[in-house]
Amino acid sequence: MKKILYLVVCLTLTYIGCHTQQLEENNTKDIDEELQTTFKILALGDSYTIGQSVCESCKFPEQLKEQLANYFGKDYQFELKVIAKTGWTTTNLISAIEEENLEDSFDLVTLLIGVNNQYQKKPFSIYEDEFPKLVNKSINLGKKDKNNCIVISIPDYAYTPFGNGYESISLDIDKYNNFAENYCTSKDITYVNITTITRLGLDQPELVASDGLHPSEIAYSKFVELLLPHAINKLKQRE
């Protein structure tokens, strides 16, 4: 009888030990699966996104990537893909995105587009039609989550030597930005206004690149100061 009781106790303890070990392994596995340490960033736009007339690491997507890496630390990796080209309108960007055939796997997507619609004097109705499409594409590429998307206002090139302070340029830029901001507000999508920074360009020439038209590295760093808190908050939710 004692031998039987002893055997039962041993079997029970063995089962409890194995069950506990399995639970610990499952919990560890769950933690490992939930901990995300690699983040993918997609930057969509035109010359303002590729950083026309500044160095490769000077453009705002690269500066944003670097600042995020500094904030999160060495255990985290950041991958950046840029789809942008000088002169692109909303139409061009839509075509480029479709040609890329991207997966909807990005943790953060930035969108800055529209200045070439204005500069090339495209009908404003094109922007009204295509900007929402681009926002929706950005959301879809950002894992179909609008919280992963940041829309950035159009810089005002009137405040550069090229723009020469022409008020008509600023009025046009305001029209585009107002439409974009109102749309984003109505859809609860993050919108960051960097236009005010660029409107210091004539008083602070260090904000303008050597070509006399595009933002400088310093200007882009100021863009990132505004973008970084939003980007951090969005990525922290995915840790």
ZIDA-V151114 format. One record per pair of residues at least 12 apart in sequence whose ideal C-beta (glycine too) atoms are under 10 Angstrom apart, sorted by the first residue. I is the first residue (numbers start at 1). J is the second residue. D is the distance in Angstrom with one decimal. If there is no record, write none. Layout:
i	j	d
I	J	D
I	J	D
//
This chain:
i	j	d
34	238	10.0
34	239	8.5
35	75	9.5
35	239	7.0
36	76	8.6
36	107	7.8
36	235	8.7
36	238	5.5
36	239	6.0
37	72	8.6
37	73	9.9
37	75	5.9
37	76	5.2
37	77	6.4
37	239	8.4
38	76	7.3
38	77	4.5
38	78	7.7
38	79	6.8
38	107	8.7
39	65	9.2
39	68	7.4
39	69	9.5
39	72	8.1
39	76	6.8
39	77	7.3
39	78	5.3
39	79	7.2
39	80	9.6
39	106	8.7
39	107	4.4
39	108	6.7
39	231	9.4
39	234	9.7
39	235	5.6
39	238	7.3
39	239	9.4
40	77	9.5
40	78	8.0
40	79	4.9
40	80	8.1
40	81	7.3
40	103	9.4
40	105	6.1
40	106	4.8
40	107	5.3
40	108	7.6
40	109	9.3
40	141	9.7
40	142	9.4
40	143	9.4
40	148	10.0
41	61	6.9
41	62	10.0
41	64	7.4
41	65	6.1
41	68	7.9
41	78	6.2
41	79	6.8
41	80	4.8
41	81	7.2
41	82	9.0
41	106	6.7
41	107	6.9
41	108	4.8
41	109	7.6
41	110	7.6
41	142	9.8
41	148	9.8
41	231	8.3
41	235	9.1
42	61	8.9
42	79	9.5
42	80	7.9
42	81	5.2
42	82	7.9
42	83	7.1
42	97	9.5
42	100	9.7
42	102	7.5
42	105	9.3
42	106	4.3
42	107	8.9
42	108	7.3
42	109	4.6
42	110	7.4
42	111	9.1
42	138	7.8
42	141	5.9
42	142	7.4
42	148	9.3
42	149	9.6
43	59	8.4
43	60	7.9
43	61	3.8
43	62	9.0
43	64	8.1
43	65	9.0
43	80	6.8
43	81	7.3
43	82	4.7
43	83	7.3
43	84	6.6
43	106	9.8
43	108	9.0
43	109	7.8
43	110	4.9
43	111	8.4
43	112	8.0
43	150	9.7
43	152	9.5
44	61	9.7
44	81	9.4
44	82	8.1
44	83	5.3
44	84	6.5
44	88	9.6
44	93	6.2
44	94	9.9
44	96	8.6
44	97	7.0
44	109	6.8
44	110	6.7
44	111	4.9
44	112	7.4
44	113	6.9
44	134	7.2
44	137	8.1
44	138	6.3
44	141	8.4
44	149	9.8
44	151	9.9
44	152	9.9
45	59	10.0
45	60	9.5
45	61	8.7
45	82	8.1
45	83	7.9
45	84	4.3
45	85	8.8
45	88	7.5
45	93	7.1
45	110	7.5
45	111	6.7
45	112	4.2
45	113	5.3
45	114	9.2
45	115	9.2
45	134	9.7
45	152	7.9
45	154	9.8
46	84	5.6
46	85	6.7
46	86	6.5
46	87	6.9
46	88	4.4
46	89	7.9
46	90	9.4
46	92	8.1
46	93	7.3
46	112	7.3
46	113	6.0
46	114	8.3
46	115	6.4
46	116	5.7
46	117	9.7
46	119	9.9
46	154	9.4
47	59	9.8
47	84	7.4
47	85	7.6
47	86	3.9
47	87	7.0
47	88	7.9
47	112	9.9
47	115	7.9
47	116	8.1
47	155	9.8
47	211	9.8
47	213	8.6
47	214	6.1
47	215	9.6
48	60	7.8
48	84	7.9
48	86	9.2
48	112	5.4
48	113	8.7
48	114	9.8
48	115	6.9
48	116	9.9
48	152	8.2
48	154	7.8
48	155	5.9
48	157	9.5
48	194	9.1
48	198	9.3
48	214	6.9
48	215	6.8
48	219	9.8
48	220	8.7
48	223	8.9
49	61	6.4
49	82	6.3
49	83	8.2
49	84	3.7
49	85	8.9
49	86	9.7
49	88	9.1
49	93	9.6
49	110	7.6
49	111	8.9
49	112	5.5
49	113	8.3
49	152	8.7
50	82	6.3
50	83	9.4
50	84	4.6
50	85	6.6
50	86	6.7
50	88	9.4
50	214	9.7
51	63	9.1
51	82	9.1
51	84	9.0
51	209	8.5
51	214	7.7
51	215	8.2
51	216	9.7
51	217	8.2
51	220	6.7
52	84	9.6
52	85	9.6
52	86	5.3
52	87	9.6
52	209	7.2
52	211	7.0
52	213	7.8
52	214	4.6
52	215	8.8
53	86	9.5
53	208	9.3
53	209	3.9
53	210	5.8
53	211	4.1
53	212	8.8
53	213	7.5
53	214	5.0
53	215	8.9
53	216	8.2
53	217	9.9
54	209	5.5
54	210	8.4
54	211	9.3
54	214	7.3
54	215	7.7
54	216	6.3
54	217	5.1
54	218	9.5
54	219	9.0
54	220	6.9
55	217	7.0
57	217	8.6
58	209	8.9
58	215	9.5
58	216	7.9
58	217	3.8
58	218	9.1
58	219	9.8
58	220	6.2
58	221	8.4
59	82	7.9
59	84	9.0
59	214	9.9
59	215	9.2
59	217	8.4
59	220	6.1
59	223	9.7
60	110	8.2
60	112	8.4
60	152	8.3
60	194	8.6
60	215	8.1
60	217	9.4
60	219	8.7
60	220	4.2
60	221	8.1
60	222	9.3
60	223	4.7
60	224	5.7
60	227	7.3
61	80	5.8
61	81	9.0
61	82	5.7
61	84	8.5
61	108	10.0
61	110	6.8
61	112	9.6
61	220	9.0
61	223	9.8
61	224	9.1
61	227	9.6
62	80	6.8
62	82	8.6
62	220	8.7
62	224	9.5
63	217	8.0
63	220	5.7
63	221	5.9
63	222	10.0
63	223	7.9
63	224	4.7
63	225	9.6
63	227	9.1
63	228	9.2
64	78	9.0
64	80	8.4
64	108	8.6
64	110	7.7
64	150	9.5
64	220	9.0
64	221	9.9
64	223	8.2
64	224	5.0
64	227	5.7
64	228	6.7
64	231	6.3
65	78	5.0
65	79	8.5
65	80	4.9
65	108	9.6
65	224	9.5
65	231	9.5
66	78	8.5
66	80	9.7
66	224	8.7
67	221	9.0
67	224	5.8
67	225	8.7
67	227	8.7
67	228	5.3
67	231	8.2
67	232	8.8
68	80	9.7
68	108	8.4
68	224	9.5
68	227	9.8
68	228	7.3
68	231	6.1
68	232	7.0
68	235	6.9
70	228	9.8
71	228	7.6
71	231	9.0
71	232	5.9
71	235	9.0
71	236	9.5
72	232	8.2
72	235	7.4
72	236	8.6
72	239	8.5
76	235	8.8
76	239	8.8
78	107	9.1
78	108	9.1
78	235	9.0
79	106	9.1
79	107	9.3
80	108	9.5
81	100	8.7
81	102	7.9
81	106	7.7
81	109	9.8
81	141	9.8
82	110	9.6
83	96	5.5
83	97	6.3
83	99	9.3
83	100	6.2
83	102	8.2
83	141	9.7
84	96	8.3
84	110	10.0
84	112	8.3
84	113	8.5
85	116	9.8
86	116	8.5
86	214	8.9
87	115	9.7
87	116	5.7
87	119	8.7
87	120	8.2
88	113	7.3
88	115	9.4
88	116	6.0
88	117	9.6
89	113	7.8
89	114	8.0
89	115	8.9
89	116	4.6
89	117	4.9
89	118	9.3
89	119	9.0
89	120	6.4
89	122	6.1
89	126	7.6
89	127	8.4
89	130	8.2
90	113	5.5
90	114	6.5
90	116	8.4
90	117	5.8
90	122	8.3
90	126	6.6
90	127	5.9
90	128	9.8
90	129	8.4
90	130	3.8
90	131	6.0
90	132	9.9
90	133	7.9
90	134	6.0
91	116	9.5
91	117	8.3
91	122	8.0
91	126	6.8
91	127	9.7
91	129	9.7
91	130	6.3
91	134	10.0
92	113	9.0
92	116	7.8
92	117	9.8
93	111	8.6
93	112	10.0
93	113	5.5
93	114	9.6
93	116	9.4
93	130	8.3
93	133	9.8
93	134	6.2
93	137	8.8
94	113	9.5
94	130	6.1
94	133	6.3
94	134	6.3
94	137	7.3
97	133	9.7
97	134	7.9
97	137	5.6
97	138	8.9
97	140	9.8
97	141	7.7
98	137	8.6
100	141	9.5
102	137	9.2
102	140	9.3
102	141	5.7
103	141	8.0
103	143	9.6
104	137	9.8
104	139	9.1
104	140	5.4
104	141	5.4
104	142	7.4
104	143	5.7
104	144	5.8
104	145	9.4
104	148	9.9
105	141	7.9
105	142	8.9
105	143	6.6
106	138	8.8
106	140	9.7
106	141	5.2
106	142	5.1
106	143	6.8
106	145	9.9
106	148	6.8
106	149	9.3
107	142	7.2
107	143	7.1
107	145	9.2
107	148	6.0
107	231	9.6
107	234	7.7
107	235	6.1
107	237	9.7
107	238	5.6
108	142	6.9
108	143	9.9
108	147	9.8
108	148	5.7
108	149	8.0
108	150	7.1
108	227	9.8
108	230	9.2
108	231	5.9
108	234	6.0
108	235	6.3
108	238	8.9
109	135	9.7
109	137	8.9
109	138	4.5
109	139	7.6
109	140	9.2
109	141	5.5
109	142	4.2
109	143	9.2
109	145	9.7
109	146	9.9
109	148	6.0
109	149	5.0
109	150	7.2
109	151	9.4
109	234	9.9
110	138	8.1
110	142	9.8
110	149	7.9
110	150	4.9
110	151	7.8
110	152	6.0
110	190	9.7
110	192	8.8
110	223	10.0
110	227	7.4
110	230	9.8
110	231	8.4
111	131	8.8
111	134	6.0
111	135	6.5
111	137	8.6
111	138	4.8
111	139	9.6
111	141	9.9
111	142	10.0
111	149	6.9
111	150	7.3
111	151	5.0
111	152	6.8
111	180	9.1
111	184	9.7
111	189	9.5
111	191	9.9
112	150	9.1
112	151	7.6
112	152	4.0
112	153	7.7
112	154	7.1
112	155	8.4
112	180	9.7
112	192	9.3
112	194	8.3
112	223	9.1
113	127	8.8
113	130	8.7
113	131	7.3
113	134	6.2
113	135	9.8
113	138	9.9
113	151	9.0
113	152	8.9
113	154	7.9
113	176	9.5
113	180	8.9
114	127	5.9
114	130	9.3
114	131	6.8
114	134	9.3
114	153	9.0
114	154	4.9
114	172	9.9
114	173	8.5
114	175	9.9
114	176	4.7
114	177	8.0
114	179	8.8
114	180	6.9
115	154	5.0
115	155	7.0
115	156	9.1
115	157	7.0
115	169	9.8
115	172	9.4
115	173	7.5
115	176	7.8
116	154	9.7
117	130	8.3
117	131	8.8
117	154	9.2
117	172	9.5
117	176	7.1
118	154	7.6
118	157	9.3
118	169	7.8
118	172	4.8
118	173	6.5
118	175	8.2
118	176	5.9
119	157	8.1
119	169	8.7
119	172	8.8
119	173	10.0
121	172	9.2
124	172	8.8
124	175	6.9
124	176	7.8
124	179	8.1
127	175	9.0
127	176	6.2
127	179	6.9
127	180	8.5
128	176	9.7
128	179	6.5
128	183	9.0
131	151	8.9
131	176	8.3
131	179	7.0
131	180	6.1
131	183	6.8
131	184	9.6
132	179	9.6
132	180	9.4
132	183	6.1
132	184	9.8
132	187	8.5
134	151	9.0
134	180	9.9
135	149	7.0
135	151	6.5
135	180	8.4
135	183	7.0
135	184	7.2
135	187	7.3
135	189	6.5
135	191	9.9
136	149	9.5
136	187	9.2
136	189	10.0
137	149	9.8
138	150	8.7
138	151	7.7
138	189	8.8
139	187	8.9
139	189	7.6
142	234	9.1
143	238	8.8
145	234	9.1
145	237	9.5
145	238	9.2
146	184	9.5
146	187	6.9
146	188	6.9
146	189	5.3
146	190	8.4
147	188	8.9
147	189	8.6
147	190	7.7
147	230	10.0
147	233	9.1
147	234	5.9
147	237	7.1
147	238	9.3
148	190	9.3
148	231	9.9
148	234	6.0
148	235	8.8
148	237	9.2
148	238	8.1
149	184	8.9
149	187	9.7
149	189	5.8
149	190	6.6
149	191	9.7
149	234	8.6
150	184	9.5
150	189	8.3
150	190	4.9
150	191	7.9
150	192	6.0
150	226	9.9
150	227	6.4
150	230	5.7
150	231	6.9
150	234	7.7
151	180	6.2
151	181	8.3
151	183	8.5
151	184	5.2
151	187	9.7
151	189	6.1
151	190	6.8
151	191	4.9
151	192	7.3
152	177	9.9
152	180	9.1
152	190	9.5
152	191	7.9
152	192	5.3
152	193	8.3
152	194	5.9
152	195	9.3
152	223	7.4
152	226	8.8
152	227	7.2
153	173	8.5
153	174	9.8
153	176	8.6
153	177	4.8
153	178	9.6
153	180	6.8
153	181	7.1
153	184	9.8
153	191	7.1
153	192	6.9
153	193	4.7
153	194	5.6
153	195	4.6
153	196	8.7
153	197	9.7
153	198	9.1
153	223	9.9
153	226	10.0
154	172	9.4
154	173	5.5
154	174	9.4
154	176	5.6
154	177	5.6
154	180	7.7
154	193	9.9
154	194	8.8
154	195	6.6
154	198	8.9
155	173	7.8
155	177	9.7
155	194	6.6
155	195	6.1
155	196	9.9
155	197	7.8
155	198	3.9
155	199	8.7
155	201	8.6
155	207	9.8
155	213	9.9
155	214	8.2
155	215	6.0
155	219	8.1
155	223	8.7
156	169	6.9
156	170	5.4
156	172	9.3
156	173	4.7
156	174	8.2
156	177	8.7
156	194	9.8
156	195	5.3
156	196	8.7
156	197	9.4
156	198	5.0
156	199	5.2
156	200	9.9
156	201	8.0
157	169	6.5
157	170	9.2
157	173	7.8
157	198	7.3
157	201	8.2
157	208	9.2
157	212	9.7
157	213	6.0
157	214	7.9
157	215	9.2
158	170	4.6
158	171	9.0
158	172	8.9
158	173	7.2
158	198	8.9
158	199	7.9
158	201	8.6
158	202	8.6
159	173	10.0
159	195	9.5
159	197	9.7
159	198	5.9
159	199	4.8
159	200	6.9
159	201	3.8
159	202	4.9
159	203	8.2
159	204	9.3
159	207	8.4
159	208	8.2
160	198	8.0
160	201	5.1
160	202	7.3
160	205	9.1
160	207	8.8
160	208	5.1
160	209	8.7
160	211	8.9
160	212	5.9
160	213	5.3
160	214	7.8
160	215	8.8
161	201	8.5
161	202	8.0
161	205	8.2
161	208	6.9
161	211	9.1
161	212	3.9
161	213	7.6
162	201	9.9
162	208	8.7
162	211	7.8
162	212	5.0
162	213	4.1
162	214	8.9
163	198	9.7
163	201	8.2
163	202	8.5
163	208	9.7
163	212	9.1
163	213	7.6
164	202	8.8
164	212	9.8
165	201	9.6
165	202	6.2
170	195	9.1
170	199	7.7
173	195	6.8
173	198	9.1
173	199	9.4
174	195	8.3
176	195	9.9
177	191	9.1
177	193	7.5
177	195	6.0
180	193	9.9
181	193	7.3
181	195	10.0
190	227	9.4
190	230	5.4
190	231	9.4
190	233	9.2
190	234	7.8
191	230	9.6
192	223	8.1
192	226	5.3
192	227	5.7
192	229	9.6
192	230	6.4
192	231	9.7
193	226	7.7
194	215	8.6
194	219	8.5
194	220	9.2
194	222	7.6
194	223	4.7
194	224	9.4
194	225	9.5
194	226	6.0
194	227	8.0
196	222	9.7
196	226	9.4
197	215	8.0
197	218	9.7
197	219	6.1
197	220	9.4
197	221	9.9
197	222	4.9
197	223	6.6
197	225	9.0
197	226	7.9
198	214	9.6
198	215	6.3
198	219	6.6
198	222	9.2
198	223	9.0
200	219	8.6
200	222	9.0
201	213	9.7
201	215	8.0
201	216	8.9
201	219	7.6
204	216	9.7
204	218	8.6
204	219	8.8
206	218	5.3
206	219	8.2
207	219	4.2
207	220	9.4
207	222	7.6
//
